[in-house]
Amino acid sequence: MDRNLYGKVIVITGASSGFGKGCALEFAKLKASLVLAARREDLLNTLVADCARLGGSAVAVPTDVADPNEVMALFNHAVECFGKVDIWINNAGAAAIGVFSDVPLADHLKVLDVDLAGTMCGSYFAMKHFIEKGSGTLINVASMIGRIPAPYYASYSAAKHGVLGLSAALRQELQELQLDNIHVCTVLPMAMDTPFFEHAANYTGRKSVPIPPLNDAQDVIDAIVDLVFKPKSEVAVGKTAGIFSVSDSLMPGMTEAMMAKNTQRAQIEKAPPAPFTKGNLDKPTSAGTDVHADYKKEAS
């Protein structure tokens, strides 16, 4: 299969770190034209230069996906720069960790705005465009927590569950409309070694840590790149993703209980004390600027 993406235009939200940054670098190596969105403009500008050195072309569009007007501006900018969009990746995410009633309601609602409403807005503009041009691939980054909920992640679980439902409904519409050249893919990562936990709001009184087992972020990046060439409805990524998927189908109660115990042990019983933080919900943070982070000790 020819892995050259020259002439393909890819929009990536949440591109300043983690999966988004990693995907941008991989797509640049394949000569794609990239539209990179996040709130941290300085990091986007650096990433644009990195992509150019790797052989791709890229533009930075500072965007808060929680604002529908900014998502519309992102789409318009992409079309103005490159004339079209071929792949749209809804990757931007946020989380507020803690006992549901301890987390401020405004923080829960911001998580929904970013993770669900932001994904819906990106999907809306992408799908209208894809239907007009007759082709395109939408990739929505959800989470296994959207399928198997975890305690202390109530709003994040709700939002990612919504992303799964949104993606499934869009696939049904495409099937009924017989639009076979448009694809909607959903990625369900397990806990990955990214700056996600540095960015999360946290009201547990303990440092934010992944729910074990910890996985390499590159696995998700590779899965997203593969979806561009060979779209699939859903891809679960992580060491135990397949086991959890089968277990959830056969024994959902036991699987949820296992997730609850793993989360309780890692986040409440074993994580070191830490002050409350709003993370990056209200404004971007200077922490967590790379693809990967070092959580091996916390997740062990």
C-alpha positions in Angstrom: 0.0 0.0 0.0 1.3 3.5 -0.9 1.7 5.4 2.4 2.2 8.7 0.7 -0.3 11.4 1.7 0.8 14.2 -0.6 -2.3 16.2 -1.5 -4.4 15.0 1.4 -5.5 17.7 3.9 -5.8 16.6 7.5 -7.3 18.7 10.4 -6.1 17.7 13.9 -7.5 19.2 17.1 -5.6 18.9 20.4 -2.4 19.1 18.3 -0.1 20.7 20.8 0.8 17.5 22.7 0.0 13.9 23.1 -1.7 11.9 20.3 -2.4 15.0 18.3 1.2 16.1 18.2 2.4 12.6 17.5 0.0 12.2 14.6 1.0 15.5 13.1 4.6 14.4 13.0 3.8 11.0 11.5 1.5 12.6 8.8 4.2 15.1 8.0 6.6 12.3 7.2 4.0 11.1 4.7 3.8 14.5 3.0 0.3 15.5 4.2 -1.0 19.0 4.4 -1.9 19.7 8.0 -4.2 22.1 9.8 -3.2 22.0 13.5 -5.5 23.2 16.2 -5.1 23.7 19.9 -5.2 26.7 22.4 -1.4 26.9 22.8 -0.3 28.9 19.8 3.4 28.9 20.6 3.5 25.1 20.6 1.5 24.9 17.4 4.0 27.3 15.7 6.9 25.1 16.8 5.1 22.0 15.5 4.4 23.7 12.1 8.2 24.1 11.8 8.9 20.5 12.8 6.4 19.2 10.3 8.0 21.3 7.5 11.4 19.8 8.4 9.9 16.3 8.0 8.5 17.0 4.6 4.9 18.0 5.3 3.2 21.4 5.1 1.2 22.8 8.0 -0.6 25.8 9.3 -1.5 26.6 12.9 -5.0 27.7 13.9 -5.3 28.5 17.6 -8.7 27.0 18.6 -10.7 26.3 21.7 -13.0 23.5 20.6 -15.4 24.3 23.4 -16.4 27.4 21.3 -18.5 26.4 18.2 -17.5 29.7 16.5 -13.9 28.8 16.8 -14.4 25.3 15.4 -16.3 26.9 12.4 -13.4 29.3 11.9 -11.0 26.3 12.0 -12.9 24.6 9.3 -13.1 27.8 7.2 -9.4 28.4 7.6 -8.6 24.9 6.4 -10.7 25.3 3.3 -9.2 28.7 2.6 -5.7 27.4 2.9 -6.0 24.1 1.1 -9.3 24.1 -0.7 -10.7 21.1 1.0 -10.5 18.7 4.0 -9.9 15.0 3.5 -9.5 13.8 7.1 -10.7 15.4 10.3 -9.4 14.1 13.6 -11.3 15.1 16.7 -8.6 14.6 19.4 -8.9 17.5 21.8 -9.8 16.3 25.3 -10.2 17.4 28.9 -11.0 15.7 32.2 -11.9 16.5 35.8 -11.0 13.8 38.2 -12.6 13.4 41.7 -15.7 12.4 43.6 -18.6 13.6 41.4 -20.0 16.0 44.0 -16.6 17.3 44.9 -15.8 18.5 41.4 -17.3 22.0 40.7 -20.2 21.7 38.3 -18.6 24.2 36.0 -15.7 21.9 35.6 -17.9 18.9 34.7 -19.7 21.1 32.1 -16.4 22.3 30.6 -15.4 18.6 30.1 -18.6 18.0 28.3 -18.1 21.1 26.2 -14.6 20.1 25.1 -14.9 16.3 24.8 -18.5 15.9 23.5 -19.7 19.2 22.2 -16.3 20.0 20.7 -16.3 16.6 18.9 -19.9 17.2 17.7 -18.9 20.6 16.3 -15.9 19.2 14.5 -17.9 16.3 13.2 -20.7 18.6 12.0 -18.5 20.8 9.8 -16.4 17.8 8.6 -19.5 15.7 7.7 -21.2 18.6 5.8 -18.0 19.1 3.8 -17.5 15.3 3.2 -21.1 14.9 1.9 -20.7 17.9 -0.4 -17.4 16.5 -1.9 -18.5 12.8 -1.7 -15.6 11.5 0.3 -13.7 11.9 3.6 -12.8 10.2 6.9 -13.8 11.4 10.3 -11.8 10.0 13.2 -13.1 10.6 16.7 -10.9 9.8 19.7 -13.0 8.4 22.5 -11.8 6.2 25.3 -12.3 2.8 26.8 -13.7 4.7 29.8 -16.5 5.7 27.4 -17.5 2.0 27.2 -16.4 0.8 30.6 -16.9 3.7 33.1 -14.4 4.4 35.9 -15.1 6.1 39.3 -13.9 9.7 39.7 -14.2 10.2 35.9 -17.9 10.8 35.8 -18.1 13.7 33.3 -15.2 12.3 31.2 -17.0 8.9 31.0 -20.3 10.6 30.1 -18.6 12.6 27.3 -16.7 9.8 25.8 -19.8 7.6 26.0 -21.5 10.3 24.0 -18.7 10.3 21.4 -19.2 6.6 20.9 -22.9 7.1 20.4 -22.4 10.1 18.0 -20.0 8.1 15.9 -22.2 5.1 15.7 -25.2 7.2 14.7 -23.2 8.9 12.0 -22.2 5.5 10.6 -25.8 4.4 10.5 -26.7 7.5 8.5 -24.0 6.9 6.0 -25.1 3.4 5.5 -28.7 4.4 5.0 -27.7 7.2 2.6 -25.4 4.8 0.8 -22.4 7.1 1.1 -19.7 4.5 1.0 -16.8 6.8 0.4 -17.3 8.6 3.7 -16.0 6.9 6.9 -16.5 7.5 10.6 -13.9 5.8 12.8 -13.8 5.8 16.6 -10.6 5.1 18.6 -10.8 3.8 22.1 -7.5 4.0 24.0 -6.7 2.4 27.3 -4.5 4.5 29.7 -1.7 5.9 27.6 1.6 7.6 28.5 0.7 11.1 27.4 0.4 14.5 29.2 -3.3 13.9 29.6 -3.0 13.5 33.4 -0.8 16.6 33.7 -3.6 18.6 32.0 -6.6 17.1 34.0 -8.4 19.0 36.7 -8.0 17.0 39.9 -10.0 17.1 43.1 -9.0 13.8 44.6 -6.2 15.2 46.8 -3.9 12.7 45.0 -1.6 13.1 42.0 -3.4 12.3 38.7 -2.1 8.9 37.5 -3.1 6.5 34.8 -5.3 3.5 35.4 -3.0 0.5 34.9 -1.8 -1.1 32.8 0.1 1.9 31.2 0.4 1.8 27.4 2.7 3.5 24.8 1.1 6.5 23.2 2.7 5.5 19.9 0.3 2.6 19.7 -2.7 5.0 19.4 -0.8 7.3 17.0 -0.1 4.3 14.8 -3.7 3.2 15.0 -4.9 6.6 13.8 -2.5 6.7 10.9 -3.6 3.2 9.9 -7.3 4.4 9.9 -6.5 7.0 7.3 -5.4 4.3 4.9 -7.8 1.6 6.0 -10.9 3.0 7.9 -12.6 0.8 10.5 -15.6 1.5 12.6 -13.9 1.1 16.0 -10.4 0.4 17.2 -9.6 -0.3 20.8 -5.9 0.3 21.6 -3.9 -1.0 24.6 -2.4 -4.1 26.1 -5.7 -5.3 27.6 -8.1 -3.6 25.3 -9.2 -6.8 23.6 -9.7 -8.6 26.9 -11.7 -5.8 28.4 -13.9 -5.5 25.2 -14.7 -9.3 25.3 -15.2 -9.2 29.1 -17.5 -6.2 28.9 -19.6 -8.0 26.3 -19.9 -11.3 28.3 -19.7 -10.0 31.9 -20.3 -6.3 32.1 -20.9 -6.1 35.8 -17.7 -7.9 36.6 -15.8 -5.8 34.1 -17.0 -2.6 35.6 -16.2 -3.8 39.1 -12.7 -4.6 38.0 -12.3 -1.1 36.5 -13.6 0.5 39.7 -11.1 -1.4 41.8 -8.2 -0.7 39.5 -9.0 3.0 39.6 -9.5 3.1 43.3 -6.2 1.4 43.9 -4.2 3.6 41.5 -5.8 7.0 42.0 -6.8 7.0 45.6 -4.8 4.4 47.5 -1.4 4.5 45.8 -1.0 7.9 44.2 1.0 10.4 46.3 -0.8 13.4 47.9 -1.2 16.5 45.7 -3.2 19.8 45.9 -6.4 20.3 44.0 -5.9 21.8 40.5 -8.1 23.0 37.7 -5.6 21.8 35.2 -6.1 23.3 31.8 -9.9 23.6 31.9 -10.0 27.4 32.3 -6.8 28.2 30.5 -3.9 26.4 28.8 -1.1 25.2 31.0 2.6 25.3 30.3 2.9 21.6 31.5 2.8 18.6 29.3 4.1 19.7 25.9 5.4 16.5 24.4 3.9 13.4 22.9 4.8 11.2 25.9 5.0 11.7 29.7 6.6 9.6 32.4 4.0 7.9 34.5 5.6 4.5 34.8 6.2 4.7 38.5 2.7 5.9 39.3 1.1 3.2 37.2 3.1 0.3 38.5 
